[in-house]
Amino acid sequence: MTDETHDKPLRRESASMRGLIWPAIGSSFAKLDPREVARNPVMFVVEVGSVITTCYFILGLISTRSDTAFVGAVTGWLWFTVLFANFATAMAEGRGKAQADALRRMKTETFANLVTDGGVTQVPTAERVLSYAGRLQRVQSFIDEVYIPDVVTVAQAFPSYFDIGRAGGNFLCYGVFETNDGGEKLIPPGVVIDGHWEPLDPEQIAEDVACSRYASGAPRHPKQGETKPEPQRSGAYSWLKAPRYKNNPMEVGPLARAVAGYLKPGESWIKREVDAFLQPLNLPVEKLFSVLGRHAARALEARWVARAAQKWLDEIEIDAPATTPFELPKTGSGHGLTEAPRGALGHWLSIDDYRISSYQCVVPTTWNCSPRDSRGRPGPVEAALEGLEIKDATQPIEIGRVVRSFDPCIACAVH
């Protein structure tokens, strides 16, 4: 790396800082508005003190009191404290806006490299790794100091939501984040049916379309699946299919991952982490099968992944190749199962003469928001809403709280 190349990031950073300083100085004075300062109680008290000492200073100048110089010095320091705090806030806001603008520009100006099997979009340079390490540290601090404490506060304020939103109690997890060449995963795969854990068998997955707007037929495994729209089909009320595991509706997502890891036989670090969260709240693990349980699982998982990311960062080979070469077969079939943030994500693909001959995907919200199947059993979200008490029919906020606890994306789930 040449000195010129090494200096470029520093010059960009310096220019960026200069572009933020002058607007921040102006904003520092605008933020003296008491309505702005009141957002920070400490600085509000300091500003009130500044106003009082300023009045004393002016009176001292008029009456030529002996302590006027001292009062003036105190007044100056108080105003400096308020302005500097406003300046720091304005700089942080400016930097945040600049980063947001940069992200928006990337949507139209960035040309990404091809992402292939086992590859990423950028070579892991030392500069990029260090930059990521700094951001990761801030994320970890946010999770531990803000996110999880906020979830606990909400849980204490709305304890009834530990009893609302149960979705049947069946959970499915494909597992994610391989930790060694033997295929072991940080979040292990597993299935929980009626409270009992069992190993995952992908061959037990089938898609039912009894209440979906697709041509009817017997439930099919995704690798044999068909997607033939039939919009006016009698009795159909959803564009989502109804995936089932051993004929059971299954909840997927952070809660499913936590429960599958918790109930897996043997020593489980997930069990220790979940118990440590539940103990101060004096709650059994069954209370997690709820609206607040999903939020708690999502927050805990954020901590687990951020902690693991620190270890993965230490294992990165600086300037190593970003992709792993592979050959496309002339014919073949297979599937890829992983965990997206919202839950279990599966892709089934067949290739014939180097072309895709069939492709089906089952995404997390397809599992969670699936309609009823041929046996009349609802999907997890629909089951969680059954029997829900609505206090005000004109403002059914309870429905929103239950549905949003699943973090659904209907656009993803429609085939």
N, C-alpha and C positions, 0 to 999 in steps of 0.2 A: 504494500500500500504506500503510495507516494505521499509526501507532505501535503501536496495540493488536495489530493483526495481526502486525506485525513481532516483537513481544515474545512472542507465544504460543509459538513454538518454543523460545525461551530459557527461558520458565517451565517448559515440559515437560521440558527438559533438566535444569534445576535440581532439579525435583522427583524426576526419575529418579535423579540423582546422590545426593540425600539418602537415597533408598530403598536405595542400594547401600552407602553408607559404613558404617553401623552393623553390618550383617552382615559386612562385610569386616573391620572391626576385631576382632570376635569370632573370625572365621576366622583372623586373623593369629596369634592365640595358639594356636589349635587346630593350626595348621600347624607349631608348634615341635616336634611329634612327630618324632624323628629319622628315622623311616621316610618321613615326608613330605619333610623337608628334604634327605634323601639323593638325591632326584631331581635336585637342583641341586648338583653337587659343590662349586662355589665357596661357596655359602651353607652347605653342610654343614661345610666347613672353618671358616668364620666362626663357626658355632654352637659347634663344638668349642672354638674359641679363647675364645668367650664363657664357656663352662662352666669352662674352666681359669682364666681371669682372675677369675671370680666366686669360685672356691675360694681364690685368692690374696687377694682382697679380704676375704673373711670371716676368713681367718687373720690378715690384717693388723689387722683390727678387734680381734681377740682379743689379739694380741701388741703392739698399739699401735706398729706399725712406722711409720717416717717417710714411706715412699712410698705409704701406704694411699690417700691422696686421689688421687694420680696413677693408681694401679691402678683405683680406683673410676671415674674419668673414662673410662679406656680401656674398662672393662667396660660402662659405660653406652652408649658409642658403638657397641660391637660388638653389644650386644643391640638397639639402635635400628636398626642396619643390617639385622639378620636380620628384625626385625618389619616394617620398612618394605618389605623385599623380599616378605615374605609378604603384606603389605597390598596391594601392587601386583598380585601374582598373584591375590589374592582379588577385587580390583576387576575385573580382566580376565575372570575366570571368571564373576563376577556379571553383567557387561555381556553376555557371550556367552549366558548362560542367559536374560537378559531379552530379547535379540534372538530367541532360539529360541522363547520363549514368545509373543513378538509375531507371529512367523511362523505358529505354530500357530493363534493366534487369527484371523489373517487368513483361514485356510481356511474359517472359519464366519461371520466377522463382516464381511468385506470384500465390497462389491458393486462389481465391476469394470464399467467402461464397455464398450460394444460395441467389439470390435476388428475394424476393417474393412480393406479393401484399402488399403494404404499408410498405415495408422494405428496408433497405440499407445494405451495406456490412460490416460496422464496428460499434462497440459500441461507442457512442459519449463520449469519456473520456475527462477530463479537458485538458489534454495535446493536444489532437487532436483539440479541439475547439479553444484553444489559438493559436495553429499553424495556423489554418485556418483563424482566425481573423487577424493575421499579414499579411498573403498572400492577404486577401480580401482588407485590407487597401492599399496595394501596387497596387492592381488592380484598385481600385477606383481612386487613384492618377494618374495612367496611363491614365484612361479613361478621366478624367477631364483636365489633364494638357497636354496630348499628342494626344490621339485618336480624341476627338471631335475638338480640335483646328486644327488638321491636315485635318479633313474633311472640315472644314470651309475654310482653305487655298486652298485646291483643288477646292472647289466650286467657290472661287473667281478667281482662275487661269483658270478654264474651265467652265465658266457660261453657255456655249452652251449645256452642258450635262444635264441641267435642262429642255431642250426642246427635248431631245433625249431619246428613249427607252420607250415611253408610250406603255402599253400592254393591252389596252382596257378599263381600268378603273373599272373593276369588282373585288371585293376583298372578301376573305373568311377567317374567323378566328374562331377556335374552342374555344379559351380562354384557359388560363393556370394560374397556381399558385393560388389554393384556399386560401382565406384569413379568412374564418370562416366556421362553421359547416353548414351554410345555403347554401353553394355552391357558394357564390360570389367569383369572381376571380380578381386578380390584373390586368391581361390583359383580358378584358371581351370578350365573344364570340359575333359574329355578322357577318352579310353579307352586302356588299354594291354592289348594282346593278344600273348602270347608275346614280351614284351619290346619291342614296337613301339608307339609312340604314334600315335593317330589322332584326328581330331575327333569329337565326340559327334554321333550321329544318333539321336534319340529314337524314330524309326520302326523301329529294329532291335530294340526291346525286345519280348519275348513271354513269356507265362507258361505254363509246362508243368505239368500236373497228373497225370502218369503215376503218381507215387507219393504223391499227396495224397488226402485223404479228401473229394474233390469229384467230381462227375460228369465222366467222362472225355470227352476230345475233343482235337482238334488244338490245339497251342499257339496262343494268341491274344494280340494286342496288348492292353494294358490298356484302351484306349478301347473295345474290343469285348468285353472280358472278362465272364465269368459266374462267379458264385459259388453253386453249387448243392451243398449238403452231401450226402455219401454216406458216412456213418460206417463202414459195414461193407464198404466196397469192398475187394475182394481185391487184395493186393499193396501197398495203401496203408499208410504208417506215419507220416504227418505231417499236421497241420492247416495247414501252411504250403504255399503254392504254390512253384513253382520258377521264378523269373524268370531269363531268359537274355538275353544280348546277342549277336546273330549266332550263336545257338545255344551260346554259351559261358557257363559259370558265371563270375560276376564278384564279386570282393571289393570291398566299399565301406567307407568310414570314413576316419579320419585317415591311415592308411597309404596308402590308395588316393589320397587327395587329394595327399599328399606325393609319391608316385611319379608320378602324372599330371603334376604341376607340374614335377617333376625332369626327366622325359623329354620334355616339350614342346619342340619345336624353337625355337631362338632363345635369347637371353639370359634367364636365369631366376633371379630372386632366391631362389626356393625351392631351386634347386640349390646356390647359394652357402651358404644356411643349413644344408642337410642335410650338405654336405661339411664345413663347419666343425664340426659335431657329430661326424661319423664320423672325422675326421682324428686327434684325440687317442687314439681307441680303435683306430686302425689297421685300420679295417674298410672293405670295399668296399660299395657301395650295395646289392648283392644280399643282404647280411646283414640288411637291413631286412625282408625277406620272412619274418618270423619272429615268435615271441611277443614277444621284447624289442624287435623293430623296431616293432611296433604301439604298445607303451608309449612308445618314444622319439618316434614320430611324433605321438602324442597330446600329449606334453609340449611338443614344439617348436611344435605348432599353438597350444597355449594361449599361448605367448609371442607368436606372430605376431598372434593376435586381440587380445590385451591391448594390444599396441603399436599396432595399427590403431585400437582403441577410443579411445585417447587423441586421435588425430587426428580421429575422428568426433565426439568430444565437443566439440572446438574449433569444429566446423562447425554445431553446434546453434543455432538461432535461439531466443533466450529468449522465452517466452510466445507462441510461434508456435502455430497450430492443430495439434491432435494427430492429426487425421484428414484424409484427402483425399476429398471427395465423389465418388461414382460412381453410375451408373445401371445397374440390373439389366436385362439384355436379355430380351426375351420368349422368344427361342429362341437357341440357340448351343451351342458345345462348345469345349473347350480343355483345356489341361493346365498344371500348375504344377510345375516341377522346381527343387529346392533341395537344400542340404546341411544335414541335422540333425547334431548332434554325433556320432551313431553312423554317419552315412553318407548315401548318396543317398536322397532322399525324393521320391516322385512322386505326384501326384494327377491323375486324369482325370475330367472332368465334362461332362455334357450337360444342357441345359436345354430344356424344352418347355413353352410357355405359362406361363412364370415358375416352373415347378416342376422340380426335379431329376428327370430321367428315367433317368439312369444315373450311377453313381459307382464308381470303383475306385481303390485306392491300393496302391502298392508301397513298403514302408518298408524301412529299412536291414537289419533283422534278417531280413526275408524273403529278401533277397539272400544274406546270409551264412549263415543257418541253413537254407537251402532243402534239400529232400530230393533224391534222384536224379531225373533227368529221363527222358524216353522213350528216350534214348540210353544210359542207365545211368551218367551222370556225376554225381558227388556235388556238393553245394554246398560253399562254401569251408570252413566249420567241419568238416563231415564229412571233407573231403579232408585238412584239417590234422591230424585225429586218426588217419588211416590210417597204420599202421606205427609208431605211438607206443610207445616202450618204457615199460612200467610196472614199477617196481622192487618195489612191494608191492601186490598185488592187493586187499588189505584196506584200503589207504589210497591210492587212485589219485589222488594230488594232481596228478600230471602232466596228467591230463585237465582238471581244474579250471583249471590255469594256462593251458592252450591255449585253452579255451573262453572264459575271462574276458578274454583278450587282445582278443577281438572286441567286448567290452562288449555282450553280447546282451540283447535284451528280447523274449522269446517272446510275452508278452502283447500287445505292439505288433504282432507279425508275423502272428498268426493273423487270418485274414480273417473 
